[in-house]
């Protein structure tokens, strides 16, 4: 008879969740499934954000991860977040270039806009990494909805 990896309680043969603690059956201490030689799902998900876009592509192609909806969701969300950041950076380039034409105030506003842009994208990235590590499938507005739809296919 199998036992729960989290609390040690006995589990029925085909149980999906532990009746004592509610943990998913067949999960490690972090609460994510992993076989021998595999990266746990939560680590694979956070690597999608950190090693963008290479990890995203690999986890969408490689065997055990391409069928894991949690990893697929975070891979797509990381891809969309990166593309959004690039697109927003390109879109900000035109108004900030025009702002630089204003002698002193333009330079200051230009600097502030890029600081807010960089801090915002970085903050969103850190937030997504923490959520992925905790095993949560947090949906970033708009991007997360698209990622969830794509991951379900």
Order of alpha helices (4+ residues) and beta strands (2+ residues): alpha-alpha-alpha-alpha-alpha-alpha
